[in-house]
């Protein structure tokens, strides 16, 4: 990595970290482990140096009972274990790069100035505050800090809350929805887009939407907030939408996204990347050789897009903090690995997540891709407790390179996403995925794991044995062969299809016209694949299988 200058001879290296939580705290601890002699100081604006912000919704809902469990590290721990000085309530407002000092003001209003040899910026991100939040109210909150959480709980304790409105259908918003519902509160979720969880493709996100509705949550999609209506005593009583609908409420949680806190870096003249984060090299070094950055304020190299991108997630924040700490402390580290945006969330009885690219990202990047959707039990179906898992993978049709994966299910979602993320990290293909030697026993998986099955389907699609057709494809004008049972057709009919159960197809295939473009259909795609292979063997040259089957096609309505 480039030279970043050295302190004067016989003086100790002074490392100053601006910001704690994930990136800053990780950087300081790693810097100490790499350099036992350095003077390391953390300057944290807030009252707590390191807390588990991902756990905040779960304390609100009561799953994490003790608030103290959210405190990851205290100033006392940093000093006793690492001899790192932590100064909370210290907001850094200026970086003097030529003098190598940072200055600011304490929560008590006192000014301070601290010299550094190496500076690590980990100022994180902050919730986006939409224009409709510009109202004087005591029951409207983000959920980003311990103080936010405490104020929400304090308000709920002081004023009985029967109805709550969550604005924003991302990961945090859905976690809050779940936890408020667990408290017995009637919850309305408002999302301006037509789906929740934009990292997922619409049909996968639909499964989570349906789960919330089944749990009694009122889900309003394609709904944009115009204003918050206040009553007496600085309290919002309803949320008004742009279509003039109003949603009565006792509490409003706003979770519409975050933005990086880059003002300090920008004022210091550090280079900002195209996606709005601080630009760093592979060693977390900024455009100033003596300043490093980590966490939500930086751009990471996205492995699938092959370009810098902001990915505000805890995993990359911790890993980049580790690299920044080593780089600042000893001037050397292993390079920061690419990120894939791997993430997961639990929403009532389902979990959902993704890694790598989704369909929208691939289209925007003009990457040619295809996809395969499978459904399977998360472990052996004959072993008690098997729960359905829906898995979707994206891949290049020319060489089979894996581009991304998404999963929704009652169990085992994180396991499959982690396997897919590992293959993505090594630029693997669906052929690699199909050949992985995964652990198997009935309580844990299947001999052919769902992720194997998805890879097998992708391999068949690439080889056109048979090719897949999109779950939402227009089927009019095609010879559609529905191989489900009569009972399945009654529950979920497919108008215009020719019904021949798969077990009768060997005797009745001649009832079909082999010259016509044909699509085989079943509930999930498995029986339809068998049918397509049989028809191909009888000379049907234009036969395809409906990707994901009727269980996925029904979600497009």
HELIX and SHEET records of a PDB file:
HELIX    1   1 UNK A   23  UNK A   34  1                                  12    
HELIX    2   2 UNK A   53  UNK A   55  5                                   3    
HELIX    3   3 UNK A   56  UNK A   60  1                                   5    
HELIX    4   4 UNK A   67  UNK A   70  5                                   4    
HELIX    5   5 UNK A   75  UNK A   82  1                                   8    
HELIX    6   6 UNK A  131  UNK A  133  5                                   3    
HELIX    7   7 UNK A  146  UNK A  158  1                                  13    
HELIX    8   8 UNK A  171  UNK A  182  1                                  12    
HELIX    9   9 UNK A  202  UNK A  214  1                                  13    
HELIX   10  10 UNK A  263  UNK A  267  1                                   5    
HELIX   11  11 UNK A  295  UNK A  297  5                                   3    
HELIX   12  12 UNK A  314  UNK A  330  1                                  17    
HELIX   13  13 UNK A  359  UNK A  364  1                                   6    
HELIX   14  14 UNK A  413  UNK A  425  1                                  13    
HELIX   15  15 UNK A  430  UNK A  434  1                                   5    
HELIX   16  16 UNK A  450  UNK A  463  1                                  14    
HELIX   17  17 UNK A  486  UNK A  491  1                                   6    
HELIX   18  18 UNK A  502  UNK A  504  5                                   3    
HELIX   19  19 UNK A  505  UNK A  508  1                                   4    
HELIX   20  20 UNK A  509  UNK A  511  5                                   3    
HELIX   21  21 UNK A  526  UNK A  537  1                                  12    
HELIX   22  22 UNK A  549  UNK A  553  1                                   5    
HELIX   23  23 UNK A  554  UNK A  556  5                                   3    
SHEET    1   A 5 UNK A  84  UNK A  88  0                                        
SHEET    2   A 5 UNK A  39  UNK A  44  1                                        
SHEET    3   A 5 UNK A  14  UNK A  18  1                                        
SHEET    4   A 5 UNK A 118  UNK A 121  1                                        
SHEET    5   A 5 UNK A 291  UNK A 293  1                                        
SHEET    1   B 2 UNK A  50  UNK A  51  0                                        
SHEET    2   B 2 UNK A  71  UNK A  73 -1                                        
SHEET    1   C 3 UNK A  90  UNK A  96  0                                        
SHEET    2   C 3 UNK A 101  UNK A 106 -1                                        
SHEET    3   C 3 UNK A 111  UNK A 115 -1                                        
SHEET    1   D 2 UNK A 125  UNK A 127  0                                        
SHEET    2   D 2 UNK A 258  UNK A 260 -1                                        
SHEET    1   E 5 UNK A 140  UNK A 141  0                                        
SHEET    2   E 5 UNK A 251  UNK A 254  1                                        
SHEET    3   E 5 UNK A 163  UNK A 167  1                                        
SHEET    4   E 5 UNK A 186  UNK A 191  1                                        
SHEET    5   E 5 UNK A 218  UNK A 221  1                                        
SHEET    1   F 3 UNK A 225  UNK A 230  0                                        
SHEET    2   F 3 UNK A 236  UNK A 241 -1                                        
SHEET    3   F 3 UNK A 246  UNK A 248 -1                                        
SHEET    1   G 2 UNK A 300  UNK A 302  0                                        
SHEET    2   G 2 UNK A 307  UNK A 309 -1                                        
SHEET    1   H 5 UNK A 343  UNK A 347  0                                        
SHEET    2   H 5 UNK A 350  UNK A 356 -1                                        
SHEET    3   H 5 UNK A 402  UNK A 409 -1                                        
SHEET    4   H 5 UNK A 388  UNK A 395 -1                                        
SHEET    5   H 5 UNK A 370  UNK A 377 -1                                        
SHEET    1   I 5 UNK A 467  UNK A 469  0                                        
SHEET    2   I 5 UNK A 543  UNK A 546  1                                        
SHEET    3   I 5 UNK A 518  UNK A 521  1                                        
SHEET    4   I 5 UNK A 479  UNK A 482  1                                        
SHEET    5   I 5 UNK A 498  UNK A 499  1                                        
END                                                                             
